[in-house]
Every structure is written in C-alpha cells, then in structure tokens.
Amino acid sequence: MLRSKIAELITWKNSASRKPLIIRGARQVGKTWLMQEFGKTHYAQTAYLNFERNKRLKALFSDDFDIKRIIVALQAETGLTIDPANTLLIFDEIQEVPEALTALKYFQEEAPQFHIMAAGSLLGVSLHSHTSFPVGKVIFMDLYPLSFHEFLDALGEKTLIEILKTEDWKLITNYKSRYIDRLRQYYYVGGMPEAVLKFSENSSFKDVRDIHKHILDAYEHDFSKHAPRDIVPRIRMVWNSIPAQLAKENRKFIYGLIKEGARAKDYELAISWLTDCGLIHKICRATKPSLPLKAYEDRSAFKLFLADIGLLSSMGDIDARTMLEGNSVFSEFRGALTEQYVLQQLKSSDEFVIYYWSADRSTAEVDFIVQFKNLIIPVEVKAEENLQAKSLKVYLEKFRPKVSIRTSMSDFRKQEWLTNLPLYAINKLKQHIDEEI
C-alpha cells in the first residue's frame, strides 16, 4: 500500500545535511513496513536489526560508541557488507537498548555518511525517560494510521483520488455518493494497516473487527508489561472512558466520567503515558485564537481522541450495518466519530497546530482551531448535512478570521463568511487556505 510519508523519506535520503531519522508512532501503524519498504525500493540493500528480538545487540552498545567497531559487529549480525552509499540501516524497537539511542549522536558526528532509520512501539515513553538522548543529532517523523486518501488508494480507488486533485467541485460532487460510501467504510475500518489490507482483500467487516480486537488486546498487554505498575489501573480507566467522553455533546474530557470524585492529579501520568505511546491525541483548549496558539493554551481543558477511528468504532461496539446505513440510533456517537475522523486527517499533516476554542461565559465552542502559516483557522465539524453553525458565528463575530471552514457531508460551498468543505475532501484544507490568502 502507498504511504504518503515515502515522499518525506526521499527528501531525507537526498538531503546533504541528513541526520539519523527516528520514526514515532503507535504500535501497528506500519513503522517497520514503511522502513523496510523504503529500503527495498530506494537502496541496494537493507540491514535490518530488531533490538527486541536480538539480545546480543545490547552488549554491542554497552562498552563504548566506537562506530567502526559497531559497524563491523552489525555486518556480522546481518551477514551484509555495509556500504554507506547504498545501504539503509534500520534499528527497530530501539527503545529496548537505550544506549543505541545515544549511539545515534556519534553516528551523526563521526559517520554522517551512513543512512540510519530507527523506530519503536513505545519510543515516546523512552524518549521522555532517557537522559542521554542525542538532542539535535537526530530528526523525527511521526507516522499515523492511513489517512482517508491512503485508504482510497489501498482499495484501488485511484480515480476518486485523481478527481479530487482536479478541484473541479462540480465534477467531484457528481461522485459524492461513492466518496460517502467509502467514507462510511473508513469510519468502520479505520486506518490501521493490517485492517485496511484485510478489507482490501476480502471486504469482510467481521475480519476487520477481529483485527481491531487483536490490536486493542495488544495495547492492553502493553499497559501491563511496560507502564509503571502503580499507574496501570488508571491507564486502563482513562483508555476505556474515551468512547464515553467523546459520546457527550460537549467532548471536553471530564474526570468524573472515569470515576466519581476523580481528580486531575490522579490521572495526569496515565494520560501522559498514553500520549507518549501515540495511542491518544490530547487536544487542548485555546483561550484566544492568536499567534502562537501555544501561548494561549488552557491545559486544564482538553479532549482526548484515539489514534484511529476504526479502533474507536470497535471500542464502541458499533456494528457494520449501523455504520453503513447511517442509522440514527447512534446519532451522538456519529458526531464523535466524525470529529475523530477530522482530527485524524489534520494530524496526518505535520503543518497544522491543533487546538479547540470555547467561550469563557457561554456554550459557544468551535471543534478545532488550527494554526497554519501565519493564520488561525476555525474548523467546525458536522456529522451530516445540518449546516447550522451557531458557535462558529459567535467566533466569527468576535475574532473576524480571514478564513473559516465548516466540514460536513454537504457539497462544497463558498460563502462570504465561510467555506463548506465536504468531509471526504478535508485533505484539501491547505490548498483552500493558500487560495484564500
């Protein structure tokens, strides 16, 4: 399957100032596959080393960081002659050997000619706990589940992708039923590579759900195996509360939904652990839509989303028929899924800084506000074709933004005060903003 991050990897490979690259992301989002696929298609050979499976690698980095000695040992492990000009070195599950993370500094300083990628399922936790991390000597890339457009590509819908690229909205609207059908499937299948691959092979919603349950079980196992023992129960409680948190009309995270009388200080570490693992996205409230949004962050008010919409629908036990037929019985949760979907597509771009806004003394709330270039753009999310946007109007009257977006199942429509962007075309947001400014 095609991953859009391949283009970033090509830029990295060809950079004169290339540094070791660390790929971050939740378990099973496709980090290993991406690294190996890139090695297969863009290098003569790949030297793949898994630090979780090969215990000898720990001793290799424990004595010193002599790069020549390390390369000789890696050649012995892989059976390859490592030519820096045409070999991709992959250090997988690198968090299992913290000294290997430190060694990346010496590769960058003493042997920058080597092409090195590293990844790990729980790397985010390791980066926060390891004191000898090579700051400034590596670069990062975040990998997320497949976006809706990557999902379309995996299902062979290249024509639908090409039509969207035309930005001919009359032509695009002619195919809206096909886009919406695939979008509903994406709400159920999500973007975890294994689930998408299975669905592309046999279109079995049952097989997809079995894969989701297997992934969720693996995450639960990680809680017990890798998290500090004293916070494991709280991690589980936060994790299992997320569908209920998002099912509320106001999706702000409420500690009382976890447990009666729960307090922030009791669950902050659990939320941080889940965030560091890439399993959840924490979207904070901004008190004011001004640059930079970080300066107006209200850390006491936030929403929690999962890494993937398919996992959210699985945790909510929504059956395929309910999802695909647009059944009204889960109308509130449909809004949660739609907000999760939009957040997931926005996160797949590294160019957006994402918050949400709510008024201090009223119920007005804009689902997302994003910082892009030198603009703050409000993004109102609607699950169906209901185009009322009362909160967005309050926001517009108060702050007068240059660009305002409502995304819904309705067709593209540009009005004086806002633009309606179809949900299936939310990836066109950057292009639309560029055109407006």
Secondary structure, 3 states (H helix, E strand, C coil): CCCCHHHHHHHHHHCCCCCCEEEECCCCCCHHHHHHHHHHHHCCEEEEEECCCCCHHHHHCCCCCCHHHHHHHHHHHHCCCCCCCCEEEEEECHHHCHHHHHHHHHHHHHCCCCEEEEECCCHHHHHHHCCCCCCCCCEEEECCCCCHHHHHHHCCCHHHHHHHHHCCHHHHHHCHHHHHHHHHHHHHHCCCHHHHHHHHHHCCHHHHHHHHHHHHHHHHHHHHHHCCHHHHHHHHHHHHHHHHHHHCCCCCCCHHHCCCCCCHHHHHHHHHHHHHCCCEEEEEEECCCCCCHHHHEEEEEEEEEECCHHHHHHHCCCCHHHHHCCCHHHHHHHHHHHHHHHHHHHHCCCCCEEEEEECCCCCCEEEEEEEECCEEEEEEECCCCCCCCHHHHHHHHHHCCCCCEEEECCCCEECCCCEEEEHHHHHHHHHHHHHHC
